[in-house]
Amino acid sequence: MADEKRIDAATGTEIKHHEWDGIQELDTPLPRWWLWTFYATILFAIGYMIAYPAWPLIDRATGGVLGWSSRGTLEKELAARERQIAPVRQAIAATPITALPGQRQLMQQAIEGGRAAFRVHCVQCHGSGAAGSKGYPNLNDDDWLWGGDLATIEKTITDGVRNPDHAATRQSQMPAFGKDQLLSAAQVDDVVAHVRVISGQDKASAASRRGATVFADNCAVCHGPAGKGNRTVGAPNLTDAIWLYGGDRETIHETVWNSRHGVMPRWDDKLDKATIRMLAAYVHSLGGGEAAPAARADAGH
Amino acid sequence: MLMAGAGALYEKRKGVYPKAVDGFYRRLKWAVMAVTLAVYWGTPWLRWDRGPYAPDQAVLVDLAHRRFYMFALEIWPHEFYYVAGLLVMAGVGLFLVTSAVGRAWCGYACPQTVWTDLYQHVERFIDGDRNAQMRLAKAPWGVAKIGRRLFKWAVWLAIAFITGGAWIFYFADAPTLQAQFWSGTAAPVAYATVAVLTATTFVLGGFMREQVCIYMCPWPRIQTAMLDEKSLIVTYKEWRGEKRGSLKKAEAHPGTFGDCIDCNQCVAVCPTGIDIREGPQIGCITCALCIDACDKVMAQVGRPRGLIDYCTQEDAEAEQKGRAPRPVLKTLLRPRTMAYFAVWAGIGAAMLFALGARTRIDISAQQDRNPIFVRLSDGAIRNAYTVKLRNMETRPRAMEIGVEGLKGAALWTDAGSREAARATLRTTVPADSVAKLRVFLVQPAGGTARQDFRFTVRGLDSEGGGDSEPARFERP
């Protein structure tokens, strides 16, 4: 029975030799087009294995004669993108930062470029929203240690703050009044009370009145007689609502006792001129940016 | 193999060579064809002045700029429900037409019908009428046949090309695109679209014809649910026609034969190749050409017209029993058609109302989430928002942004500074576009952690109008 060929009358196709509950199967051959497509895919696969990375080896895969790699594709795309934005970067590098706002489109491009660069280089300290944290300034607000106009921001980014071994860096030294015994413990307490009063957090007291004298003798040289700060030496305004380290009694006491020496790295040795300029434009655009000092003086008159 | 057996699932197409016919319905079809083709080819070339800031094409689907223009109407992407509403109306409209007058869409206005009809006229012009066409189909391939075929296909292809070619003009400025098309500077998608539509028109109109209606189109199948005994369909009145017999036989045996003289004219003129005397069937697109043909024959043999006629099944039964058929108006105005009409008109009225009431100004605001608020040196709290102003008029408009429900709030944009902050903000939004502003909002210290308020906008020109958008102010 096994070698007996049975042909289905209706279709002329051979019937296979198995049977389940009376159901039999026709041995219909594959359609010719299907078969040829199948052979073609095999040929294609062989060619593909030769041309492209295919066989896994111990630490890599076979390279393929075309030398294609996904990393190479990415590099090409990045290079193409760089070429595309190169004219913009050149234009930004060639434009003094004070002239940028006059060129609205270039300024917008600088802000967007700065937004991207900020995410890579600045968010580690200043936070992804540039809102800072204790010891790291919030760049959104209108309180600036060194100044909030475009040129000043650019200078701060370029040279950093207290960057070691860099002459041009922003420098200021607040003495550690308590630790180095420049003031007695009682004097420190008094001056803290005074700072709490001039920042509008406490009412005047006997201690704060004593502290006012201490302040005038020791602090006013940098922070000003009224405690409004001095941007040329980076001395913060002590009368406003913004505190870099905190405005409560304990934190102010700690600041006066030990002093604070926050550091921001210089960036001119890591980033090119255009990137720094774009970062400055971005930081300026966050909402606290100021007009240039000359313009501010004019507006004041 | 499937075609081999007796119960084959595949039936080879039988050639359909419809004969030319004249009559009321044929002339109606001519008129409908002229109107539909004129509308299709002419519409993109109609102009409509919208001023200097918008295209002057009356009907334009501007996909590149995401606008849809239709005469005085301009539709933005967010108003796409108008287009959806139009499509729903078209759908309900088909139901309405079908329940009232049967497959009138299929028989007269469907592009497949119109272009097939056009192609068949070309075919008759080149190959001759039905009999000549049949002879030519059977004839062996020779110089004459090849010549005729090539000529016919060339004309078909030319019609297909201008058909596919006209389509793209709905999507760009027609005169500009035409110049670009011929100079080879049009977008590749334009050429691809023309190529595809030329090919489909050529194949569907020239070769597939009635097979599209019978096998491909879902609509005839939906018809079965839409048609009822009160729908107008093309009906062969078999009680009058049967038993069929030639004039000679009828004269020889009076009283034995019906009105149908079995001349086969109704079959000869049918563009889908069916025999209407077999009763209502899916192949009948109710083009009514068989009515024309039969009426002509009835007139010649001196019998009353209407052996094949537009007739509802109910009327057919009434007529058979000798009762008078219902008046046409009563057939058309019945609960079912009224219900469809009510839905159709309701949607239309709602859309017209919405169109009349729609504002051409829109504001949306998105709050900065990082940081959600900023404390300023004087203790005031600042929030920032991305505010989008939409000006849907085709001219620039001055607008004023304000704040509702937030006491003492002042606004400024990233172009200004806090010194310039005011309770309202003015800006000019370019014609037909969206202006994106970064808006800073400052409020004196104090208050709850979250406060809901509304951004408002109003037009400063004579047209006025405005919009508001809920927003939230966050504090420490």
Chai-1 contact restraints between the chains, C-beta under 6 A:
chainA,res_idxA,chainB,res_idxB,connection_type,confidence,min_distance_angstrom,max_distance_angstrom,comment,restraint_id
A,A10,B,G5,contact,1.0,0.0,6.0,A-B,restraint_1
A,T11,B,M1,contact,1.0,0.0,6.0,A-B,restraint_2
A,S128,B,N370,contact,1.0,0.0,6.0,A-B,restraint_3
A,G129,B,N370,contact,1.0,0.0,6.0,A-B,restraint_4
A,G129,B,P371,contact,1.0,0.0,6.0,A-B,restraint_5
A,A131,B,P371,contact,1.0,0.0,6.0,A-B,restraint_6
A,N140,B,V374,contact,1.0,0.0,6.0,A-B,restraint_7
A,D141,B,V374,contact,1.0,0.0,6.0,A-B,restraint_8
A,D141,B,L376,contact,1.0,0.0,6.0,A-B,restraint_9
A,D142,B,L376,contact,1.0,0.0,6.0,A-B,restraint_10
A,D142,B,S377,contact,1.0,0.0,6.0,A-B,restraint_11
A,D143,B,S377,contact,1.0,0.0,6.0,A-B,restraint_12
A,D240,B,S377,contact,1.0,0.0,6.0,A-B,restraint_13
A,A241,B,R375,contact,1.0,0.0,6.0,A-B,restraint_14
A,A241,B,S377,contact,1.0,0.0,6.0,A-B,restraint_15
A,A241,B,G379,contact,1.0,0.0,6.0,A-B,restraint_16
A,I242,B,S377,contact,1.0,0.0,6.0,A-B,restraint_17
A,S285,B,D414,contact,1.0,0.0,6.0,A-B,restraint_18
A,G287,B,F440,contact,1.0,0.0,6.0,A-B,restraint_19
